[in-house]
Amino acid sequence: MTGVFVLLLRSDADFASALARIADRIGEVAAFTGWTLVTAAAGLFTHMLYAAPPGDCGRPPHFAYRCEPAPESTPAIPTSRLVVPQVLPSTWVMVIGQVALVFALFVAVNVRSLFGGDALVRAHGSLTYAKYLHAGFGQLLFAAVLSICLVALGHRLLRPRADPGAIVPGGRLLVGAEGALLALTAVTVASCAQRLAIYEDAYGASRLRLGVAFVLLTVLGALALTAAKVVTRAFRAYSGSLAVLLVGIAVLASSINADAYVARTNLDRAARGRPLDVTYLASLSADAKDVLAHSVVRASPALEARLTAAYCPDRSHQDWRSLRGLGRCDR
């Protein structure tokens, strides 16, 4: 699991260079020793599975990998009633702790660039806004979602098989490790949101960037719900809360006039002296026709004529699907 997160976060150049420096310092001897220990541990684990004495199927098998049928004189206990821990908290805290260390190393390496913003882009001549945004953006989001799934999976495995609704076990160490992982994940997601904001300020809004903003909002909401699940171990409405969150985000996204928002945002940028992509503005649907009353449009007859032709086409040459809200074009 730790290797998966390392591979995802290696898309960041600074993190990859830090890993290379660590590998150089460790050396081949340490790497050989690590692989030897991993191989020996895997062999020992396999040997213990098959060498363990078989337990009684009619009783809770504590450490037995196999079981033998109970004698006929002993009434068998249904398997569904057996309280068998699926994973120990001490085992799972090692998994969460290692992944949290990977995120901690990522944040420490990128502490100056995570929220550098415009100053960072201007300070590096070779770094553009596009490179700053796209540098591992998708991998970071996927790693954030995967960390949420990892914590949720751990809570499922920590519960006994016979009582899925029981309180999730785990001491302060496990709670701290899960909380640290979610906090570091939230830092990376917040960095993604800030990068998207400065990218939109530099190049303007678009429907794709608005959709990415809703994805970030969904991930942050899921992080908050997972953090509540970590603190409140008896929280049983996690799945339902996630469903409500997704429905709420979907309703919010569907209630927003995306084209009108994009057009208004770009025109507001133009009012502040920023460049305006007229071609993209004219490619929006008729839902953006309310911006025809914007001061920037009214101040430019050529722009007004082009947007009017794009948003208010001749009704005689259009079918009903392109006539959404044509009443707003009437003067």
PEJOCOR-V971498 format. One record per residue. N is the residue number from 1. RES is the residue in one small letter. SS is DSSP state (H for helix, E for strand, L for the rest). PHI is phi in whole degrees, 0 to 359 (NA if undefined). PSI is psi in whole degrees, 0 to 359 (999 if undefined). Layout:
n->N res->RES ss->SS phi->PHI psi->PSI
n->N res->RES ss->SS phi->PHI psi->PSI
This chain:
n->1 res->m ss->L phi->NA psi->319
n->2 res->t ss->H phi->297 psi->320
n->3 res->g ss->H phi->297 psi->324
n->4 res->v ss->H phi->297 psi->315
n->5 res->f ss->H phi->293 psi->324
n->6 res->v ss->H phi->297 psi->317
n->7 res->l ss->H phi->295 psi->322
n->8 res->l ss->H phi->293 psi->315
n->9 res->l ss->H phi->281 psi->348
n->10 res->r ss->L phi->291 psi->350
n->11 res->s ss->L phi->296 psi->339
n->12 res->d ss->L phi->280 psi->130
n->13 res->a ss->H phi->295 psi->318
n->14 res->d ss->H phi->295 psi->319
n->15 res->f ss->H phi->293 psi->321
n->16 res->a ss->H phi->295 psi->320
n->17 res->s ss->H phi->293 psi->325
n->18 res->a ss->H phi->295 psi->319
n->19 res->l ss->H phi->296 psi->322
n->20 res->a ss->H phi->295 psi->320
n->21 res->r ss->H phi->295 psi->321
n->22 res->i ss->H phi->295 psi->318
n->23 res->a ss->H phi->296 psi->322
n->24 res->d ss->H phi->295 psi->322
n->25 res->r ss->H phi->286 psi->324
n->26 res->i ss->H phi->294 psi->314
n->27 res->g ss->H phi->87 psi->170
n->28 res->e ss->H phi->290 psi->328
n->29 res->v ss->H phi->296 psi->314
n->30 res->a ss->H phi->294 psi->321
n->31 res->a ss->H phi->296 psi->317
n->32 res->f ss->H phi->297 psi->320
n->33 res->t ss->H phi->297 psi->318
n->34 res->g ss->H phi->297 psi->314
n->35 res->w ss->H phi->295 psi->325
n->36 res->t ss->H phi->296 psi->316
n->37 res->l ss->H phi->295 psi->320
n->38 res->v ss->H phi->296 psi->316
n->39 res->t ss->H phi->296 psi->317
n->40 res->a ss->H phi->295 psi->321
n->41 res->a ss->H phi->295 psi->318
n->42 res->a ss->H phi->297 psi->318
n->43 res->g ss->H phi->294 psi->320
n->44 res->l ss->H phi->294 psi->320
n->45 res->f ss->H phi->297 psi->315
n->46 res->t ss->H phi->297 psi->320
n->47 res->h ss->H phi->296 psi->320
n->48 res->m ss->H phi->293 psi->327
n->49 res->l ss->H phi->297 psi->318
n->50 res->y ss->H phi->267 psi->342
n->51 res->a ss->H phi->268 psi->346
n->52 res->a ss->L phi->295 psi->140
n->53 res->p ss->L phi->294 psi->144
n->54 res->p ss->L phi->293 psi->143
n->55 res->g ss->E phi->262 psi->182
n->56 res->d ss->E phi->269 psi->122
n->57 res->c ss->L phi->295 psi->339
n->58 res->g ss->L phi->274 psi->358
n->59 res->r ss->L phi->231 psi->160
n->60 res->p ss->L phi->299 psi->117
n->61 res->p ss->L phi->282 psi->112
n->62 res->h ss->L phi->285 psi->300
n->63 res->f ss->L phi->237 psi->10
n->64 res->a ss->L phi->276 psi->133
n->65 res->y ss->L phi->279 psi->326
n->66 res->r ss->L phi->245 psi->167
n->67 res->c ss->E phi->214 psi->153
n->68 res->e ss->E phi->250 psi->150
n->69 res->p ss->L phi->302 psi->142
n->70 res->a ss->L phi->290 psi->151
n->71 res->p ss->L phi->303 psi->154
n->72 res->e ss->L phi->295 psi->334
n->73 res->s ss->L phi->285 psi->341
n->74 res->t ss->L phi->262 psi->120
n->75 res->p ss->L phi->295 psi->130
n->76 res->a ss->L phi->283 psi->141
n->77 res->i ss->L phi->269 psi->131
n->78 res->p ss->L phi->304 psi->140
n->79 res->t ss->H phi->299 psi->328
n->80 res->s ss->H phi->295 psi->342
n->81 res->r ss->H phi->266 psi->356
n->82 res->l ss->L phi->285 psi->130
n->83 res->v ss->L phi->266 psi->94
n->84 res->v ss->L phi->242 psi->121
n->85 res->p ss->E phi->292 psi->135
n->86 res->q ss->L phi->277 psi->327
n->87 res->v ss->L phi->205 psi->144
n->88 res->l ss->L phi->279 psi->145
n->89 res->p ss->H phi->302 psi->324
n->90 res->s ss->H phi->295 psi->330
n->91 res->t ss->H phi->286 psi->316
n->92 res->w ss->H phi->288 psi->330
n->93 res->v ss->H phi->294 psi->333
n->94 res->m ss->H phi->292 psi->319
n->95 res->v ss->H phi->295 psi->309
n->96 res->i ss->H phi->297 psi->320
n->97 res->g ss->H phi->296 psi->320
n->98 res->q ss->H phi->294 psi->318
n->99 res->v ss->H phi->294 psi->321
n->100 res->a ss->H phi->297 psi->324
n->101 res->l ss->H phi->295 psi->323
n->102 res->v ss->H phi->297 psi->314
n->103 res->f ss->H phi->294 psi->323
n->104 res->a ss->H phi->296 psi->319
n->105 res->l ss->H phi->296 psi->320
n->106 res->f ss->H phi->297 psi->315
n->107 res->v ss->H phi->294 psi->320
n->108 res->a ss->H phi->295 psi->321
n->109 res->v ss->H phi->291 psi->323
n->110 res->n ss->L phi->256 psi->23
n->111 res->v ss->L phi->299 psi->330
n->112 res->r ss->L phi->275 psi->335
n->113 res->s ss->L phi->259 psi->346
n->114 res->l ss->L phi->299 psi->318
n->115 res->f ss->L phi->235 psi->34
n->116 res->g ss->L phi->293 psi->321
n->117 res->g ss->H phi->67 psi->214
n->118 res->d ss->H phi->299 psi->321
n->119 res->a ss->H phi->299 psi->321
n->120 res->l ss->H phi->292 psi->317
n->121 res->v ss->H phi->295 psi->319
n->122 res->r ss->H phi->287 psi->332
n->123 res->a ss->H phi->286 psi->335
n->124 res->h ss->L phi->251 psi->115
n->125 res->g ss->L phi->294 psi->329
n->126 res->s ss->L phi->274 psi->352
n->127 res->l ss->L phi->265 psi->122
n->128 res->t ss->L phi->256 psi->168
n->129 res->y ss->H phi->297 psi->323
n->130 res->a ss->H phi->294 psi->316
n->131 res->k ss->H phi->295 psi->321
n->132 res->y ss->H phi->295 psi->324
n->133 res->l ss->H phi->283 psi->315
n->134 res->h ss->H phi->275 psi->358
n->135 res->a ss->L phi->290 psi->88
n->136 res->g ss->L phi->72 psi->22
n->137 res->f ss->H phi->298 psi->310
n->138 res->g ss->H phi->295 psi->321
n->139 res->q ss->H phi->294 psi->323
n->140 res->l ss->H phi->296 psi->317
n->141 res->l ss->H phi->296 psi->318
n->142 res->f ss->H phi->295 psi->320
n->143 res->a ss->H phi->296 psi->324
n->144 res->a ss->H phi->295 psi->315
n->145 res->v ss->H phi->296 psi->321
n->146 res->l ss->H phi->293 psi->324
n->147 res->s ss->H phi->293 psi->323
n->148 res->i ss->H phi->297 psi->314
n->149 res->c ss->H phi->297 psi->326
n->150 res->l ss->H phi->294 psi->316
n->151 res->v ss->H phi->294 psi->317
n->152 res->a ss->H phi->296 psi->320
n->153 res->l ss->H phi->296 psi->320
n->154 res->g ss->H phi->300 psi->319
n->155 res->h ss->H phi->295 psi->326
n->156 res->r ss->H phi->290 psi->321
n->157 res->l ss->H phi->284 psi->334
n->158 res->l ss->H phi->284 psi->339
n->159 res->r ss->L phi->284 psi->148
n->160 res->p ss->E phi->295 psi->152
n->161 res->r ss->L phi->296 psi->324
n->162 res->a ss->L phi->282 psi->343
n->163 res->d ss->L phi->223 psi->80
n->164 res->p ss->L phi->296 psi->340
n->165 res->g ss->L phi->268 psi->8
n->166 res->a ss->L phi->288 psi->165
n->167 res->i ss->L phi->295 psi->135
n->168 res->v ss->L phi->289 psi->120
n->169 res->p ss->L phi->289 psi->165
n->170 res->g ss->L phi->143 psi->131
n->171 res->g ss->L phi->274 psi->193
n->172 res->r ss->H phi->295 psi->328
n->173 res->l ss->H phi->296 psi->316
n->174 res->l ss->H phi->292 psi->318
n->175 res->v ss->H phi->298 psi->318
n->176 res->g ss->H phi->296 psi->320
n->177 res->a ss->H phi->294 psi->317
n->178 res->e ss->H phi->295 psi->317
n->179 res->g ss->H phi->296 psi->320
n->180 res->a ss->H phi->296 psi->319
n->181 res->l ss->H phi->298 psi->315
n->182 res->l ss->H phi->292 psi->323
n->183 res->a ss->H phi->294 psi->316
n->184 res->l ss->H phi->294 psi->324
n->185 res->t ss->H phi->295 psi->320
n->186 res->a ss->H phi->297 psi->325
n->187 res->v ss->H phi->297 psi->316
n->188 res->t ss->H phi->293 psi->322
n->189 res->v ss->H phi->292 psi->320
n->190 res->a ss->H phi->297 psi->324
n->191 res->s ss->H phi->296 psi->319
n->192 res->c ss->H phi->299 psi->319
n->193 res->a ss->H phi->295 psi->320
n->194 res->q ss->H phi->292 psi->321
n->195 res->r ss->H phi->298 psi->319
n->196 res->l ss->H phi->296 psi->322
n->197 res->a ss->H phi->294 psi->314
n->198 res->i ss->H phi->288 psi->331
n->199 res->y ss->H phi->293 psi->319
n->200 res->e ss->H phi->293 psi->323
n->201 res->d ss->H phi->293 psi->329
n->202 res->a ss->H phi->278 psi->321
n->203 res->y ss->H phi->243 psi->353
n->204 res->g ss->L phi->98 psi->169
n->205 res->a ss->L phi->273 psi->157
n->206 res->s ss->L phi->210 psi->166
n->207 res->r ss->H phi->294 psi->325
n->208 res->l ss->H phi->295 psi->316
n->209 res->r ss->H phi->293 psi->327
n->210 res->l ss->H phi->293 psi->321
n->211 res->g ss->H phi->296 psi->321
n->212 res->v ss->H phi->296 psi->323
n->213 res->a ss->H phi->298 psi->321
n->214 res->f ss->H phi->292 psi->325
n->215 res->v ss->H phi->297 psi->316
n->216 res->l ss->H phi->298 psi->319
n->217 res->l ss->H phi->298 psi->321
n->218 res->t ss->H phi->295 psi->317
n->219 res->v ss->H phi->295 psi->318
n->220 res->l ss->H phi->296 psi->320
n->221 res->g ss->H phi->296 psi->319
n->222 res->a ss->H phi->295 psi->324
n->223 res->l ss->H phi->297 psi->318
n->224 res->a ss->H phi->296 psi->317
n->225 res->l ss->H phi->294 psi->321
n->226 res->t ss->H phi->293 psi->323
n->227 res->a ss->H phi->297 psi->321
n->228 res->a ss->H phi->296 psi->325
n->229 res->k ss->H phi->291 psi->326
n->230 res->v ss->H phi->291 psi->315
n->231 res->v ss->H phi->288 psi->315
n->232 res->t ss->L phi->261 psi->94
n->233 res->r ss->L phi->293 psi->340
n->234 res->a ss->L phi->267 psi->12
n->235 res->f ss->L phi->292 psi->113
n->236 res->r ss->L phi->253 psi->355
n->237 res->a ss->L phi->259 psi->27
n->238 res->y ss->H phi->294 psi->310
n->239 res->s ss->H phi->298 psi->316
n->240 res->g ss->H phi->296 psi->323
n->241 res->s ss->H phi->293 psi->321
n->242 res->l ss->H phi->296 psi->320
n->243 res->a ss->H phi->296 psi->318
n->244 res->v ss->H phi->297 psi->320
n->245 res->l ss->H phi->299 psi->313
n->246 res->l ss->H phi->296 psi->318
n->247 res->v ss->H phi->295 psi->318
n->248 res->g ss->H phi->298 psi->317
n->249 res->i ss->H phi->296 psi->319
n->250 res->a ss->H phi->296 psi->318
n->251 res->v ss->H phi->295 psi->318
n->252 res->l ss->H phi->296 psi->318
n->253 res->a ss->H phi->294 psi->321
n->254 res->s ss->H phi->285 psi->340
n->255 res->s ss->H phi->273 psi->352
n->256 res->i ss->L phi->265 psi->134
n->257 res->n ss->L phi->280 psi->95
n->258 res->a ss->H phi->297 psi->315
n->259 res->d ss->H phi->294 psi->321
n->260 res->a ss->H phi->295 psi->320
n->261 res->y ss->H phi->297 psi->314
n->262 res->v ss->H phi->297 psi->314
n->263 res->a ss->H phi->296 psi->317
n->264 res->r ss->H phi->294 psi->319
n->265 res->t ss->H phi->297 psi->317
n->266 res->n ss->H phi->291 psi->324
n->267 res->l ss->H phi->289 psi->324
n->268 res->d ss->H phi->297 psi->322
n->269 res->r ss->H phi->297 psi->318
n->270 res->a ss->H phi->296 psi->326
n->271 res->a ss->H phi->293 psi->336
n->272 res->r ss->L phi->268 psi->10
n->273 res->g ss->L phi->92 psi->9
n->274 res->r ss->L phi->272 psi->156
n->275 res->p ss->L phi->293 psi->153
n->276 res->l ss->L phi->237 psi->128
n->277 res->d ss->L phi->273 psi->92
n->278 res->v ss->H phi->292 psi->325
n->279 res->t ss->H phi->298 psi->314
n->280 res->y ss->H phi->292 psi->323
n->281 res->l ss->H phi->298 psi->320
n->282 res->a ss->H phi->284 psi->345
n->283 res->s ss->L phi->276 psi->353
n->284 res->l ss->L phi->288 psi->165
n->285 res->s ss->L phi->279 psi->179
n->286 res->a ss->H phi->293 psi->350
n->287 res->d ss->H phi->295 psi->342
n->288 res->a ss->H phi->267 psi->11
n->289 res->k ss->H phi->291 psi->346
n->290 res->d ss->H phi->295 psi->338
n->291 res->v ss->H phi->283 psi->358
n->292 res->l ss->H phi->297 psi->340
n->293 res->a ss->H phi->271 psi->4
n->294 res->h ss->L phi->293 psi->148
n->295 res->s ss->H phi->297 psi->324
n->296 res->v ss->H phi->294 psi->322
n->297 res->v ss->H phi->290 psi->317
n->298 res->r ss->H phi->294 psi->332
n->299 res->a ss->H phi->281 psi->347
n->300 res->s ss->L phi->236 psi->103
n->301 res->p ss->H phi->300 psi->324
n->302 res->a ss->H phi->294 psi->317
n->303 res->l ss->H phi->295 psi->320
n->304 res->e ss->H phi->296 psi->319
n->305 res->a ss->H phi->294 psi->319
n->306 res->r ss->H phi->292 psi->316
n->307 res->l ss->H phi->290 psi->326
n->308 res->t ss->H phi->295 psi->320
n->309 res->a ss->H phi->294 psi->328
n->310 res->a ss->H phi->280 psi->321
n->311 res->y ss->H phi->268 psi->337
n->312 res->c ss->L phi->233 psi->70
n->313 res->p ss->L phi->290 psi->167
n->314 res->d ss->L phi->294 psi->124
n->315 res->r ss->H phi->296 psi->333
n->316 res->s ss->H phi->287 psi->344
n->317 res->h ss->H phi->248 psi->13
n->318 res->q ss->L phi->234 psi->149
n->319 res->d ss->L phi->271 psi->179
n->320 res->w ss->H phi->294 psi->336
n->321 res->r ss->H phi->288 psi->339
n->322 res->s ss->H phi->258 psi->9
n->323 res->l ss->L phi->254 psi->31
n->324 res->r ss->L phi->291 psi->119
n->325 res->g ss->L phi->69 psi->32
n->326 res->l ss->H phi->293 psi->340
n->327 res->g ss->H phi->300 psi->333
n->328 res->r ss->H phi->286 psi->345
n->329 res->c ss->H phi->275 psi->346
n->330 res->d ss->L phi->293 psi->135
n->331 res->r ss->L phi->263 psi->999
